[in-house]
């Protein structure tokens, strides 16, 4: 099972397909560049990679499990 990372207000739904970051550090770097976090939460997503364009934020993953991370 692959892992990817995403920030969102809501927990990604099991069975849905979402775009995500390759690593938690890449996600945090991007989020810091955007300014204050506000209400956004960070999620570690486990699932099946549908598509990967090789960039830090180019993963499309089908969600099997999502847990909130800091």
HUGIPE-V509383 format. One record per residue. RES is the residue in one letter. OMEGA is omega in whole degrees, -180 to 180 (none if undefined). D_LAST is the distance of its C-alpha to the last C-alpha in Angstrom with 2 decimals. Layout:
res=(RES | RES)
omega=(OMEGA | OMEGA)
d_last=(D_LAST | D_LAST)
//
This chain:
res=(X | X | X | X | X | X | X | X | X | X | X | X | X | X | X | X | X | X | X | X | X | X | X | X | X | X | X | X | X | X | X | X | X | X | X | X | X | X | X | X | X | X | X | X | X | X | X | X | X | X | X | X | X | X | X | X | X | X | X | X | X | X | X | X | X | X | X | X | X | X)
omega=(-179 | 176 | 176 | -173 | -175 | 170 | -175 | 175 | -174 | 177 | 176 | -177 | 175 | -180 | 179 | 176 | -176 | 172 | -175 | 177 | -180 | -177 | 178 | 180 | 177 | 178 | -178 | 177 | 179 | -178 | 179 | 179 | -178 | -179 | -177 | -176 | -177 | -177 | -178 | 177 | 177 | -177 | 169 | -176 | 173 | -180 | -178 | 178 | 180 | -179 | 180 | -179 | 176 | 179 | -178 | -178 | -173 | 179 | 172 | -172 | 175 | -172 | 171 | 179 | 176 | 176 | -180 | 178 | 179 | none)
d_last=(21.16 | 19.22 | 15.49 | 14.13 | 11.15 | 11.52 | 10.52 | 12.67 | 13.58 | 14.61 | 13.78 | 15.81 | 19.05 | 20.34 | 23.26 | 22.33 | 22.10 | 19.44 | 18.92 | 15.83 | 14.81 | 15.95 | 13.02 | 9.36 | 11.04 | 13.50 | 11.21 | 9.58 | 13.25 | 14.59 | 12.38 | 13.31 | 16.87 | 16.94 | 16.50 | 14.56 | 11.60 | 13.51 | 12.63 | 10.81 | 7.90 | 6.34 | 8.35 | 9.65 | 13.33 | 16.12 | 19.62 | 22.62 | 22.68 | 25.37 | 25.62 | 24.30 | 25.84 | 24.48 | 22.50 | 18.79 | 18.26 | 21.30 | 20.23 | 21.48 | 20.33 | 21.68 | 19.01 | 19.78 | 16.48 | 13.09 | 10.14 | 6.96 | 3.80 | 0.00)
//
